[in-house]
Amino acid sequence: MKKSTQTIVLKTLADTLAFGRFLGQIAQPGDVICLDGDLGAGKTTLTQAIAAGLEVPPDEYVTSPSFAILHEYQGRMPMYHMDFYRLTDAAEVADLGLDEYFSLSGLTVLEWCERAESLLPANRLRLTLTIGLDESRFVVCDPGVGSWRERCPFYPE
């Protein structure tokens, strides 16, 4: 039986960028990636690398949608980048219709997804980032109950 979560260590910025590009490359239409972690943990940096893996053009600079809540980028499929930091709960997310993006044909990347916990699909990859003493990042990976477990090599048989 596979473990329900796995922790990986990203020792450098290059490791973080490589990990994000990999996630973007294996992402499929309708996927959801949830990013949790304190301010400065690297959620937006990881999202930028995911966008690169999705072939979002480099001149489309990926920024945190903290004030806009949603940014959309076009790559080999759309990426819907959401930041729920300024929202209070799942009801507010639903009132804005943001949960509808979870079932579209792009990749949804959510920052501060705990604000919408009850709306999250079971088929999602949840990554919780923490900063190590040496500025490395620890990433607790939870693939949920969907296909992420089969696609991620950090979930060996």
C-alpha positions, 0 to 999 in steps of 0.5 A: 500500500502506498503512503498517503503523503510523501515529503520531498526536499527542494534544496535550491531554487533550481530544484523548485523550478525543475519540480514545477516544470515537471508538474506542468509537463505531466498536468492533464486537462481538468487537473487541480494543484493546491498550494499551501504554505506561509507567505514567502514559502514559494507558492508563486515561484512554483506556479511560475515553473508549472506555467513554464512546464505548460509552455506558457510563453516566457513573455507572459509573466506569472504573478500572484493574483492576490488582488485580482484573485484569478489570472489566466495564462495560455500554454498547451492548455489554459492555466487558471491561477487563483489566490484565495488569500483575501477570501474568507471561506468556501461560500465566498469562493462559490459565490464568485463562481471560482469553483467552476474552474475546477472542472474546465479543460485547463489546469487550476493552480490554487494558492491558499486553497484551505479557504475552499476546502469543502469545494476541492475535488478529490482528484487534486494534488495538494502541496504544502510548502515550508521553508527550511533553515537553509532556505530549502523547501520541504514539500508535503505532497498529497495526491488525493484519490485521483490519478496524480498518484500514478503520475508522480514518481515520488509515489513508488509502488 
